[in-house]
């Protein structure tokens, strides 16, 4: 499920996607109590994305809780045009996600939770591979960790106290800088 809406507090359009809906049970004296766990990703399409988990007796209430938590957890990451600046591998639980930059026009080559997170975040060209666990929540968390690990060349050069030319002569030759 995908919804575009305007957030009243910030007046910006956010892309909300439901990644996973799971029925969970708690065993009590009188039997089982069923609830729903919902995983939602919210992004602005310009390099900010957040993930939220909501649990409630009904699906709509769980979606609303997850959406609110995702909006509060939104964090920025580095984009280079329509793709990511470099290759990154990240892990969360048993899920391992590989993200690779792609040339313009490639599209988002990803499945399930990885596609939802990257599309909401605004990444348009990327190659991905999900390794290990197939748990949608862990895959989404691993994807977010990978996005937060991304560094821009200028940012990395500033951290190391060097110029971009000193840091990467190959990058300078290939990017007419």
OpenMM code with the backbone's topology and positions (N, CA, C; nanometers):
from openmm import Vec3, app, unit

residues = "UNK UNK UNK UNK UNK UNK UNK UNK UNK UNK UNK UNK UNK UNK UNK UNK UNK UNK UNK UNK UNK UNK UNK UNK UNK UNK UNK UNK UNK UNK UNK UNK UNK UNK UNK UNK UNK UNK UNK UNK UNK UNK UNK UNK UNK UNK UNK UNK UNK UNK UNK UNK UNK UNK UNK UNK UNK UNK UNK UNK UNK UNK UNK UNK UNK UNK UNK UNK UNK UNK UNK UNK UNK UNK UNK UNK UNK UNK UNK UNK UNK UNK UNK UNK UNK UNK UNK UNK UNK UNK UNK UNK UNK UNK UNK UNK UNK UNK UNK UNK UNK UNK UNK UNK UNK UNK UNK UNK UNK UNK UNK UNK UNK UNK UNK UNK UNK UNK UNK UNK UNK UNK UNK UNK UNK UNK UNK UNK UNK UNK UNK UNK UNK UNK UNK UNK UNK UNK UNK UNK UNK UNK UNK UNK UNK UNK UNK UNK UNK UNK UNK UNK UNK UNK UNK UNK UNK UNK UNK UNK UNK UNK UNK UNK UNK UNK UNK UNK UNK UNK UNK UNK UNK UNK UNK UNK UNK".split()
positions = [
    Vec3(0.0842, -0.1174, 0.0000),
    Vec3(0.0000, 0.0000, 0.0000),
    Vec3(0.0887, 0.1237, 0.0000),
    Vec3(0.0594, 0.2184, -0.0834),
    Vec3(0.1404, 0.3384, -0.0949),
    Vec3(0.0491, 0.4592, -0.0875),
    Vec3(0.0851, 0.5557, -0.0028),
    Vec3(0.0043, 0.6763, 0.0089),
    Vec3(0.0946, 0.7976, 0.0024),
    Vec3(0.0550, 0.8965, -0.0734),
    Vec3(0.1207, 1.0268, -0.0730),
    Vec3(0.0315, 1.1215, 0.0039),
    Vec3(0.0882, 1.1961, 0.0964),
    Vec3(0.0068, 1.2889, 0.1724),
    Vec3(0.0937, 1.4055, 0.2159),
    Vec3(0.0297, 1.5091, 0.2605),
    Vec3(0.1004, 1.6266, 0.3086),
    Vec3(0.0973, 1.6258, 0.4602),
    Vec3(0.2120, 1.6334, 0.5220),
    Vec3(0.2235, 1.6368, 0.6668),
    Vec3(0.1929, 1.7785, 0.7138),
    Vec3(0.0986, 1.7942, 0.8075),
    Vec3(0.0565, 1.9279, 0.8500),
    Vec3(0.1683, 2.0061, 0.9195),
    Vec3(0.2512, 1.9356, 0.9959),
    Vec3(0.3553, 2.0045, 1.0719),
    Vec3(0.4654, 2.0613, 0.9848),
    Vec3(0.5084, 1.9888, 0.8825),
    Vec3(0.6230, 2.0322, 0.8035),
    Vec3(0.5853, 2.0796, 0.6639),
    Vec3(0.4617, 2.0551, 0.6216),
    Vec3(0.4140, 2.0985, 0.4900),
    Vec3(0.5008, 2.0463, 0.3761),
    Vec3(0.5367, 1.9196, 0.3845),
    Vec3(0.6115, 1.8568, 0.2766),
    Vec3(0.5434, 1.7265, 0.2386),
    Vec3(0.5566, 1.6877, 0.1131),
    Vec3(0.4930, 1.5652, 0.0681),
    Vec3(0.5812, 1.4459, 0.1032),
    Vec3(0.5207, 1.3481, 0.1699),
    Vec3(0.5936, 1.2298, 0.2122),
    Vec3(0.5343, 1.1067, 0.1441),
    Vec3(0.6205, 1.0123, 0.1126),
    Vec3(0.5807, 0.8875, 0.0488),
    Vec3(0.5788, 0.7794, 0.1567),
    Vec3(0.4624, 0.7241, 0.1836),
    Vec3(0.4463, 0.6237, 0.2890),
    Vec3(0.4176, 0.4884, 0.2250),
    Vec3(0.4952, 0.3860, 0.2624),
    Vec3(0.4760, 0.2516, 0.2076),
    Vec3(0.4709, 0.1490, 0.3199),
    Vec3(0.3689, 0.0648, 0.3152),
    Vec3(0.3571, -0.0452, 0.4110),
    Vec3(0.4406, -0.1607, 0.3567),
    Vec3(0.5387, -0.2054, 0.4345),
    Vec3(0.6281, -0.3121, 0.3913),
    Vec3(0.5745, -0.4488, 0.4330),
    Vec3(0.5241, -0.4585, 0.5557),
    Vec3(0.4881, -0.5895, 0.6085),
    Vec3(0.3744, -0.5767, 0.7097),
    Vec3(0.2792, -0.6686, 0.7040),
    Vec3(0.1736, -0.6793, 0.8040),
    Vec3(0.1759, -0.8230, 0.8551),
    Vec3(0.1948, -0.8386, 0.9862),
    Vec3(0.2055, -0.9710, 1.0465),
    Vec3(0.1090, -0.9829, 1.1639),
    Vec3(0.0393, -1.0960, 1.1736),
    Vec3(-0.0459, -1.1200, 1.2892),
    Vec3(0.0382, -1.1877, 1.3964),
    Vec3(0.0365, -1.1318, 1.5152),
    Vec3(0.1118, -1.1876, 1.6268),
    Vec3(0.0137, -1.2261, 1.7375),
    Vec3(0.0475, -1.3257, 1.8179),
    Vec3(-0.0416, -1.3743, 1.9230),
    Vec3(0.0285, -1.3731, 2.0570),
    Vec3(-0.0492, -1.3421, 2.1600),
    Vec3(-0.0015, -1.3489, 2.2979),
    Vec3(-0.0933, -1.4479, 2.3695),
    Vec3(-0.0351, -1.5485, 2.4311),
    Vec3(-0.1156, -1.6492, 2.4988),
    Vec3(-0.1396, -1.6036, 2.6427),
    Vec3(-0.2677, -1.5928, 2.6778),
    Vec3(-0.3074, -1.5532, 2.8136),
    Vec3(-0.3973, -1.6627, 2.8710),
    Vec3(-0.4418, -1.6431, 2.9958),
    Vec3(-0.5211, -1.7448, 3.0656),
    Vec3(-0.6452, -1.7867, 2.9857),
    Vec3(-0.7126, -1.6933, 2.9222),
    Vec3(-0.8363, -1.7232, 2.8506),
    Vec3(-0.8164, -1.7697, 2.7074),
    Vec3(-0.6936, -1.7781, 2.6602),
    Vec3(-0.6674, -1.8179, 2.5218),
    Vec3(-0.5637, -1.7278, 2.4577),
    Vec3(-0.5786, -1.7046, 2.3292),
    Vec3(-0.4820, -1.6208, 2.2563),
    Vec3(-0.5397, -1.4826, 2.2302),
    Vec3(-0.4531, -1.3799, 2.2439),
    Vec3(-0.4908, -1.2433, 2.2053),
    Vec3(-0.4135, -1.2107, 2.0778),
    Vec3(-0.4845, -1.1760, 1.9714),
    Vec3(-0.4203, -1.1454, 1.8437),
    Vec3(-0.4053, -0.9952, 1.8247),
    Vec3(-0.2886, -0.9566, 1.7747),
    Vec3(-0.2583, -0.8180, 1.7383),
    Vec3(-0.1933, -0.8203, 1.6011),
    Vec3(-0.1757, -0.7023, 1.5423),
    Vec3(-0.1092, -0.6909, 1.4125),
    Vec3(0.0145, -0.6037, 1.4264),
    Vec3(0.1257, -0.6513, 1.3699),
    Vec3(0.2487, -0.5726, 1.3652),
    Vec3(0.2666, -0.5246, 1.2217),
    Vec3(0.2837, -0.3937, 1.2053),
    Vec3(0.2967, -0.3334, 1.0729),
    Vec3(0.4304, -0.2610, 1.0638),
    Vec3(0.5009, -0.2795, 0.9525),
    Vec3(0.6266, -0.2106, 0.9265),
    Vec3(0.6010, -0.1119, 0.8131),
    Vec3(0.6315, 0.0166, 0.8378),
    Vec3(0.6060, 0.1229, 0.7404),
    Vec3(0.7348, 0.2011, 0.7171),
    Vec3(0.7595, 0.2378, 0.5910),
    Vec3(0.8713, 0.3251, 0.5579),
    Vec3(0.8138, 0.4554, 0.5029),
    Vec3(0.8715, 0.5689, 0.5477),
    Vec3(0.8280, 0.7011, 0.5031),
    Vec3(0.9500, 0.7755, 0.4514),
    Vec3(0.9392, 0.8336, 0.3316),
    Vec3(1.0491, 0.9099, 0.2740),
    Vec3(0.9983, 1.0330, 0.2035),
    Vec3(1.0877, 1.1301, 0.1839),
    Vec3(1.0483, 1.2519, 0.1140),
    Vec3(1.0891, 1.2496, -0.0329),
    Vec3(1.1570, 1.1438, -0.0771),
    Vec3(1.1990, 1.1331, -0.2167),
    Vec3(1.3196, 1.2183, -0.2508),
    Vec3(1.3808, 1.2827, -0.1500),
    Vec3(1.4954, 1.3701, -0.1731),
    Vec3(1.6103, 1.3412, -0.0758),
    Vec3(1.6192, 1.2160, -0.0283),
    Vec3(1.7330, 1.1812, 0.0563),
    Vec3(1.7041, 1.1745, 0.2043),
    Vec3(1.5774, 1.1668, 0.2438),
    Vec3(1.5424, 1.1459, 0.3850),
    Vec3(1.4450, 1.0297, 0.3929),
    Vec3(1.4697, 0.9394, 0.4880),
    Vec3(1.3852, 0.8208, 0.5009),
    Vec3(1.3820, 0.7754, 0.6464),
    Vec3(1.2683, 0.7150, 0.6864),
    Vec3(1.2535, 0.6639, 0.8217),
    Vec3(1.1711, 0.5366, 0.8212),
    Vec3(1.1918, 0.4530, 0.9224),
    Vec3(1.1231, 0.3253, 0.9342),
    Vec3(1.0500, 0.3218, 1.0673),
    Vec3(0.9261, 0.2714, 1.0660),
    Vec3(0.8483, 0.2639, 1.1889),
    Vec3(0.7766, 0.1314, 1.2015),
    Vec3(0.7588, 0.0871, 1.3261),
    Vec3(0.6868, -0.0366, 1.3567),
    Vec3(0.5712, -0.0001, 1.4485),
    Vec3(0.4513, -0.0500, 1.4153),
    Vec3(0.3346, -0.0246, 1.4980),
    Vec3(0.2619, -0.1541, 1.5278),
    Vec3(0.2116, -0.1671, 1.6501),
    Vec3(0.1383, -0.2874, 1.6880),
    Vec3(0.0065, -0.2447, 1.7513),
    Vec3(-0.1037, -0.3066, 1.7047),
    Vec3(-0.2352, -0.2752, 1.7590),
    Vec3(-0.3301, -0.3905, 1.7298),
    Vec3(-0.4504, -0.3831, 1.7876),
    Vec3(-0.5507, -0.4872, 1.7648),
    Vec3(-0.6037, -0.4835, 1.6220),
    Vec3(-0.6098, -0.3650, 1.5627),
    Vec3(-0.6591, -0.3506, 1.4262),
    Vec3(-0.5496, -0.3024, 1.3333),
    Vec3(-0.5583, -0.3390, 1.2066),
    Vec3(-0.4561, -0.3012, 1.1083),
    Vec3(-0.4486, -0.1492, 1.0890),
    Vec3(-0.5611, -0.0766, 1.0744),
    Vec3(-0.5502, 0.0693, 1.0539),
    Vec3(-0.4794, 0.1412, 1.1689),
    Vec3(-0.5089, 0.0996, 1.2928),
    Vec3(-0.4419, 0.1620, 1.4082),
    Vec3(-0.2928, 0.1325, 1.4063),
    Vec3(-0.2560, 0.0097, 1.3702),
    Vec3(-0.1142, -0.0278, 1.3639),
    Vec3(-0.0424, 0.0507, 1.2548),
    Vec3(-0.1077, 0.0703, 1.1399),
    Vec3(-0.0482, 0.1479, 1.0305),
    Vec3(-0.0259, 0.2917, 1.0737),
    Vec3(-0.1247, 0.3490, 1.1431),
    Vec3(-0.1120, 0.4881, 1.1892),
    Vec3(0.0047, 0.5030, 1.2877),
    Vec3(0.0160, 0.4102, 1.3836),
    Vec3(0.1270, 0.4141, 1.4800),
    Vec3(0.2617, 0.4019, 1.4088),
    Vec3(0.2713, 0.3058, 1.3171),
    Vec3(0.3975, 0.2835, 1.2459),
    Vec3(0.4350, 0.4054, 1.1628),
    Vec3(0.3359, 0.4661, 1.0985),
    Vec3(0.3605, 0.5843, 1.0158),
    Vec3(0.4132, 0.7003, 1.1003),
    Vec3(0.3521, 0.7233, 1.2168),
    Vec3(0.3983, 0.8306, 1.3063),
    Vec3(0.5414, 0.8058, 1.3518),
    Vec3(0.5727, 0.6818, 1.3873),
    Vec3(0.7083, 0.6486, 1.4325),
    Vec3(0.8094, 0.6632, 1.3187),
    Vec3(0.7693, 0.6265, 1.1973),
    Vec3(0.8587, 0.6399, 1.0822),
    Vec3(0.8893, 0.7866, 1.0538),
    Vec3(0.7878, 0.8735, 1.0649),
    Vec3(0.8092, 1.0176, 1.0411),
    Vec3(0.9061, 1.0751, 1.1434),
    Vec3(0.8926, 1.0308, 1.2696),
    Vec3(0.9824, 1.0810, 1.3749),
    Vec3(1.1253, 1.0315, 1.3573),
    Vec3(1.1425, 0.9137, 1.2925),
    Vec3(1.2774, 0.8571, 1.2799),
    Vec3(1.3447, 0.8926, 1.1477),
    Vec3(1.2847, 0.9825, 1.0686),
    Vec3(1.3437, 1.0173, 0.9387),
    Vec3(1.4826, 1.0787, 0.9558),
    Vec3(1.5771, 1.0305, 0.8740),
    Vec3(1.7141, 1.0802, 0.8797),
    Vec3(1.7673, 1.0963, 0.7373),
    Vec3(1.8545, 1.1943, 0.7156),
    Vec3(1.9094, 1.2155, 0.5810),
    Vec3(2.0241, 1.1195, 0.5490),
    Vec3(2.0492, 1.1008, 0.4199),
    Vec3(2.1641, 1.0246, 0.3744),
    Vec3(2.2148, 1.0882, 0.2453),
    Vec3(2.3327, 1.0455, 0.1991),
    Vec3(2.3982, 1.1058, 0.0843),
    Vec3(2.3522, 1.0434, -0.0460),
    Vec3(2.3137, 1.1276, -0.1406),
    Vec3(2.2784, 1.0858, -0.2764),
    Vec3(2.3749, 1.1522, -0.3734),
    Vec3(2.4064, 1.0847, -0.4836),
    Vec3(2.4853, 1.1438, -0.5912),
    Vec3(2.3981, 1.1395, -0.7159),
    Vec3(2.3312, 1.2490, -0.7449),
    Vec3(2.2378, 1.2509, -0.8570),
    Vec3(2.1182, 1.1627, -0.8241),
    Vec3(2.0978, 1.0586, -0.9049),
    Vec3(1.9854, 0.9684, -0.8816),
    Vec3(2.0294, 0.8346, -0.8218),
    Vec3(2.1573, 0.8228, -0.7873),
    Vec3(2.2087, 0.6973, -0.7336),
    Vec3(2.2852, 0.7221, -0.6039),
    Vec3(2.3471, 0.6187, -0.5513),
    Vec3(2.4264, 0.6296, -0.4286),
    Vec3(2.5727, 0.6514, -0.4658),
    Vec3(2.6525, 0.7129, -0.3786),
    Vec3(2.7904, 0.7467, -0.4159),
    Vec3(2.8865, 0.6280, -0.4278),
    Vec3(2.8636, 0.5204, -0.3547),
    Vec3(2.9561, 0.4070, -0.3595),
    Vec3(2.8859, 0.2801, -0.3149),
    Vec3(2.9520, 0.1668, -0.3344),
    Vec3(2.8981, 0.0371, -0.2944),
    Vec3(2.9049, 0.0226, -0.1430),
    Vec3(2.8031, -0.0411, -0.0852),
    Vec3(2.8009, -0.0615, 0.0591),
    Vec3(2.7293, -0.1929, 0.0903),
    Vec3(2.7790, -0.2626, 0.1923),
    Vec3(2.7153, -0.3843, 0.2421),
    Vec3(2.6817, -0.3605, 0.3881),
    Vec3(2.5572, -0.3921, 0.4257),
    Vec3(2.5174, -0.3708, 0.5649),
    Vec3(2.4416, -0.4924, 0.6165),
    Vec3(2.4409, -0.5065, 0.7491),
    Vec3(2.3819, -0.6236, 0.8120),
    Vec3(2.2939, -0.5817, 0.9287),
    Vec3(2.1825, -0.6506, 0.9434),
    Vec3(2.0976, -0.6343, 1.0619),
    Vec3(2.0369, -0.7705, 1.0914),
    Vec3(2.0642, -0.8236, 1.2087),
    Vec3(2.0187, -0.9583, 1.2410),
    Vec3(2.0803, -1.0564, 1.1427),
    Vec3(1.9980, -1.1389, 1.0797),
    Vec3(2.0474, -1.2351, 0.9817),
    Vec3(2.0416, -1.1835, 0.8393),
    Vec3(1.9933, -1.0604, 0.8200),
    Vec3(1.9783, -1.0048, 0.6852),
    Vec3(2.1028, -0.9261, 0.6460),
    Vec3(2.1514, -0.9501, 0.5251),
    Vec3(2.2647, -0.8763, 0.4687),
    Vec3(2.2171, -0.8170, 0.3373),
    Vec3(2.2420, -0.6875, 0.3184),
    Vec3(2.1977, -0.6191, 0.1975),
    Vec3(2.3174, -0.5518, 0.1309),
    Vec3(2.3324, -0.5766, 0.0004),
    Vec3(2.4375, -0.5162, -0.0809),
    Vec3(2.3737, -0.4107, -0.1693),
    Vec3(2.4258, -0.2874, -0.1648),
    Vec3(2.3766, -0.1776, -0.2483),
    Vec3(2.4912, -0.1302, -0.3376),
    Vec3(2.4651, -0.1209, -0.4694),
    Vec3(2.5665, -0.0762, -0.5653),
    Vec3(2.5125, 0.0396, -0.6476),
    Vec3(2.5947, 0.1414, -0.6734),
    Vec3(2.5492, 0.2499, -0.7607),
    Vec3(2.5281, 0.1991, -0.9032),
    Vec3(2.4385, 0.2639, -0.9763),
    Vec3(2.4097, 0.2240, -1.1142),
    Vec3(2.4041, 0.3481, -1.2018),
    Vec3(2.4256, 0.3282, -1.3319),
    Vec3(2.4226, 0.4408, -1.4253),
    Vec3(2.2793, 0.4899, -1.4435),
    Vec3(2.2618, 0.6162, -1.4820),
    Vec3(2.1272, 0.6716, -1.5003),
    Vec3(2.0457, 0.5906, -1.6005),
    Vec3(1.9197, 0.5675, -1.5667),
    Vec3(1.8305, 0.4912, -1.6526),
    Vec3(1.8191, 0.3446, -1.6145),
    Vec3(1.9001, 0.2997, -1.5208),
    Vec3(1.8975, 0.1593, -1.4797),
    Vec3(1.7704, 0.1270, -1.4025),
    Vec3(1.7293, 0.2162, -1.3153),
    Vec3(1.6135, 0.1923, -1.2306),
    Vec3(1.6537, 0.1280, -1.0993),
    Vec3(1.5545, 0.0948, -1.0180),
    Vec3(1.5794, 0.0313, -0.8888),
    Vec3(1.5672, -0.1193, -0.9092),
    Vec3(1.6826, -0.1860, -0.9137),
    Vec3(1.6852, -0.3316, -0.9288),
    Vec3(1.6910, -0.3893, -0.7882),
    Vec3(1.5730, -0.4126, -0.7317),
    Vec3(1.5632, -0.4602, -0.5943),
    Vec3(1.4292, -0.5282, -0.5761),
    Vec3(1.4165, -0.6015, -0.4694),
    Vec3(1.2912, -0.6692, -0.4423),
    Vec3(1.2379, -0.6342, -0.3053),
    Vec3(1.1076, -0.6432, -0.2900),
    Vec3(1.0401, -0.6330, -0.1618),
    Vec3(1.0750, -0.5121, -0.0792),
    Vec3(1.1255, -0.5371, 0.0417),
    Vec3(1.1513, -0.4316, 0.1390),
    Vec3(1.2604, -0.3360, 0.0929),
    Vec3(1.3627, -0.3865, 0.0245),
    Vec3(1.4721, -0.3005, -0.0225),
    Vec3(1.4179, -0.1994, -0.1240),
    Vec3(1.3338, -0.2453, -0.2164),
    Vec3(1.2742, -0.1570, -0.3174),
    Vec3(1.1889, -0.0488, -0.2508),
    Vec3(1.1091, -0.0861, -0.1517),
    Vec3(1.0226, 0.0099, -0.0842),
    Vec3(1.1041, 0.1185, -0.0149),
    Vec3(1.2104, 0.0796, 0.0558),
    Vec3(1.2943, 0.1768, 0.1270),
    Vec3(1.3648, 0.2697, 0.0285),
    Vec3(1.4262, 0.2143, -0.0762),
    Vec3(1.5014, 0.2959, -0.1719),
    Vec3(1.4105, 0.3879, -0.2524),
    Vec3(1.2937, 0.3411, -0.2915),
    Vec3(1.2012, 0.4246, -0.3685),
    Vec3(1.1478, 0.5394, -0.2837),
    Vec3(1.1123, 0.5121, -0.1592),
    Vec3(1.0636, 0.6179, -0.0698),
    Vec3(1.1731, 0.7200, -0.0413),
    Vec3(1.2983, 0.6742, -0.0391),
    Vec3(1.4109, 0.7624, -0.0090),
    Vec3(1.4493, 0.8515, -0.1269),
    Vec3(1.4109, 0.8130, -0.2481),
    Vec3(1.4430, 0.8961, -0.3637),
    Vec3(1.5556, 0.8435, -0.4488),
    Vec3(1.6027, 0.7216, -0.4238),
    Vec3(1.7069, 0.6615, -0.5065),
    Vec3(1.6396, 0.6082, -0.6328),
    Vec3(1.6871, 0.6477, -0.7502),
    Vec3(1.6240, 0.6086, -0.8761),
    Vec3(1.7027, 0.5039, -0.9538),
    Vec3(1.8348, 0.4973, -0.9341),
    Vec3(1.9211, 0.4032, -1.0066),
    Vec3(2.0128, 0.3327, -0.9082),
    Vec3(1.9881, 0.2023, -0.8872),
    Vec3(2.0691, 0.1270, -0.7920),
    Vec3(2.0531, -0.0223, -0.8200),
    Vec3(2.1595, -0.0964, -0.7935),
    Vec3(2.1572, -0.2428, -0.8018),
    Vec3(2.1684, -0.2967, -0.6597),
    Vec3(2.0872, -0.3964, -0.6252),
    Vec3(2.0902, -0.4496, -0.4897),
    Vec3(2.0864, -0.6013, -0.4910),
    Vec3(2.1293, -0.6588, -0.3799),
    Vec3(2.1164, -0.8027, -0.3593),
    Vec3(2.0922, -0.8241, -0.2107),
    Vec3(1.9877, -0.9011, -0.1803),
    Vec3(1.9570, -0.9352, -0.0423),
    Vec3(2.0131, -1.0742, -0.0141),
    Vec3(2.0958, -1.0837, 0.0883),
    Vec3(2.1598, -1.2092, 0.1249),
    Vec3(2.1155, -1.2473, 0.2659),
    Vec3(2.1132, -1.3750, 0.2966),
    Vec3(2.0783, -1.4179, 0.4310),
    Vec3(1.9288, -1.4261, 0.4522),
    Vec3(1.8823, -1.3699, 0.5617),
    Vec3(1.7436, -1.3808, 0.6046),
    Vec3(1.6459, -1.3172, 0.5053),
    Vec3(1.5231, -1.3705, 0.5016),
    Vec3(1.4177, -1.3142, 0.4170),
    Vec3(1.3186, -1.2337, 0.4997),
    Vec3(1.3486, -1.2081, 0.6260),
    Vec3(1.2609, -1.1317, 0.7138),
    Vec3(1.2538, -0.9870, 0.6665),
    Vec3(1.1333, -0.9401, 0.6308),
    Vec3(1.1162, -0.8067, 0.5720),
    Vec3(1.1629, -0.6951, 0.6657),
    Vec3(1.1373, -0.7084, 0.7953),
    Vec3(1.1787, -0.6056, 0.8907),
    Vec3(1.3310, -0.5958, 0.8973),
    Vec3(1.4005, -0.7088, 0.9071),
    Vec3(1.5470, -0.7072, 0.9146),
    Vec3(1.6087, -0.6575, 0.7842),
    Vec3(1.5485, -0.6914, 0.6701),
    Vec3(1.5996, -0.6433, 0.5418),
    Vec3(1.5844, -0.4916, 0.5319),
    Vec3(1.4695, -0.4387, 0.5749),
    Vec3(1.4483, -0.2938, 0.5728),
    Vec3(1.5467, -0.2226, 0.6648),
    Vec3(1.5693, -0.2775, 0.7836),
    Vec3(1.6659, -0.2182, 0.8778),
    Vec3(1.8075, -0.2216, 0.8195),
    Vec3(1.8447, -0.3327, 0.7564),
    Vec3(1.9780, -0.3429, 0.6957),
    Vec3(1.9938, -0.2416, 0.5827),
    Vec3(1.8884, -0.2214, 0.5036),
    Vec3(1.8929, -0.1227, 0.3956),
    Vec3(1.9122, 0.0174, 0.4528),
    Vec3(1.8402, 0.0505, 0.5590),
    Vec3(1.8561, 0.1820, 0.6229),
    Vec3(1.9971, 0.2003, 0.6782),
    Vec3(2.0510, 0.0962, 0.7393),
    Vec3(2.1889, 0.1049, 0.7899),
    Vec3(2.2870, 0.1318, 0.6755),
    Vec3(2.2643, 0.0644, 0.5627),
    Vec3(2.3498, 0.0855, 0.4462),
    Vec3(2.3421, 0.2286, 0.3958),
    Vec3(2.2220, 0.2846, 0.3892),
    Vec3(2.2060, 0.4230, 0.3427),
    Vec3(2.2747, 0.5207, 0.4373),
    Vec3(2.2704, 0.4916, 0.5663),
    Vec3(2.3341, 0.5823, 0.6635),
    Vec3(2.4860, 0.5715, 0.6635),
    Vec3(2.5400, 0.4625, 0.6062),
    Vec3(2.6861, 0.4468, 0.5960),
    Vec3(2.7441, 0.5245, 0.4783),
    Vec3(2.6604, 0.5695, 0.3858),
    Vec3(2.7093, 0.6349, 0.2641),
    Vec3(2.7786, 0.7665, 0.2959),
    Vec3(2.8897, 0.7906, 0.2262),
    Vec3(2.9666, 0.9138, 0.2445),
    Vec3(2.9926, 0.9762, 0.1087),
    Vec3(2.9882, 1.1076, 0.1004),
    Vec3(3.0183, 1.1816, -0.0214),
    Vec3(3.1697, 1.2017, -0.0300),
    Vec3(3.2223, 1.2139, -0.1502),
    Vec3(3.3670, 1.2295, -0.1689),
    Vec3(3.4168, 1.3566, -0.1009),
    Vec3(3.3430, 1.4668, -0.1168),
    Vec3(3.3843, 1.5927, -0.0545),
    Vec3(3.3844, 1.5825, 0.0986),
    Vec3(3.2832, 1.5167, 0.1540),
    Vec3(3.2723, 1.4981, 0.2986),
    Vec3(3.3882, 1.4134, 0.3512),
    Vec3(3.4224, 1.3067, 0.2802),
    Vec3(3.5319, 1.2197, 0.3195),
    Vec3(3.6661, 1.2936, 0.3131),
    Vec3(3.6853, 1.3738, 0.2089),
    Vec3(3.8086, 1.4511, 0.1952),
    Vec3(3.8222, 1.5519, 0.3091),
    Vec3(3.7119, 1.6178, 0.3449),
    Vec3(3.7152, 1.7151, 0.4541),
    Vec3(3.7482, 1.6460, 0.5865),
    Vec3(3.6918, 1.5288, 0.6105),
    Vec3(3.7208, 1.4548, 0.7335),
    Vec3(3.8675, 1.4152, 0.7433),
    Vec3(3.9278, 1.3837, 0.6285),
    Vec3(4.0685, 1.3419, 0.6280),
    Vec3(4.1643, 1.4592, 0.6146),
    Vec3(4.1127, 1.5805, 0.5967),
    Vec3(4.1965, 1.6990, 0.5839),
    Vec3(4.2708, 1.7048, 0.4518),
    Vec3(4.2118, 1.6525, 0.3469),
    Vec3(4.2752, 1.6517, 0.2154),
    Vec3(4.1808, 1.7142, 0.1143),
    Vec3(4.2357, 1.7448, -0.0031),
    Vec3(4.1492, 1.7901, -0.1115),
    Vec3(4.0946, 1.6674, -0.1834),
    Vec3(3.9908, 1.6888, -0.2626),
    Vec3(3.9303, 1.5780, -0.3362),
    Vec3(4.0316, 1.5188, -0.4338),
    Vec3(4.1174, 1.6028, -0.4937),
    Vec3(4.2186, 1.5559, -0.5889),
    Vec3(4.3203, 1.4642, -0.5207),
    Vec3(4.3608, 1.4991, -0.3980),
    Vec3(4.4556, 1.4144, -0.3244),
    Vec3(4.3916, 1.2824, -0.2831),
    Vec3(4.2649, 1.2889, -0.2501),
    Vec3(4.1950, 1.1713, -0.2016),
    Vec3(4.1733, 1.0686, -0.3115),
    Vec3(4.1370, 1.1148, -0.4293),
    Vec3(4.1027, 1.0205, -0.5349),
    Vec3(4.1411, 1.0738, -0.6730),
    Vec3(4.2662, 1.0534, -0.7140),
    Vec3(4.3066, 1.0987, -0.8470),
    Vec3(4.2251, 1.0311, -0.9579),
    Vec3(4.1886, 0.9047, -0.9408),
    Vec3(4.1089, 0.8363, -1.0420),
    Vec3(3.9723, 0.9021, -1.0578),
    Vec3(3.9103, 0.9378, -0.9420),
    Vec3(3.7793, 1.0031, -0.9463),
    Vec3(3.7873, 1.1341, -1.0219),
    Vec3(3.8949, 1.2096, -1.0009),
    Vec3(3.9107, 1.3391, -1.0680),
    Vec3(3.9266, 1.3210, -1.2197),
    Vec3(4.0018, 1.2176, -1.2626),
    Vec3(4.0204, 1.1928, -1.4060),
    Vec3(3.8901, 1.1536, -1.4738),
    Vec3(3.8100, 1.0754, -1.4045),
    Vec3(3.6883, 1.0247, -1.4662),
    Vec3(3.5708, 1.1208, -1.4571),
    Vec3(3.5785, 1.2238, -1.3730),
    Vec3(3.4650, 1.3156, -1.3546),
    Vec3(3.4969, 1.4586, -1.3949),
    Vec3(3.5969, 1.4801, -1.4741),
    Vec3(3.6308, 1.6133, -1.5291),
    Vec3(3.6331, 1.7203, -1.4218),
    Vec3(3.7016, 1.6945, -1.3134),
    Vec3(3.6997, 1.7905, -1.2034),
    Vec3(3.8281, 1.8573, -1.1929),
] * unit.nanometer
topology = app.Topology()
chain = topology.addChain("A")
for resn in residues:
    res = topology.addResidue(resn, chain)
    for name in ("N", "CA", "C"):
        topology.addAtom(name, app.Element.getBySymbol(name[0]), res)
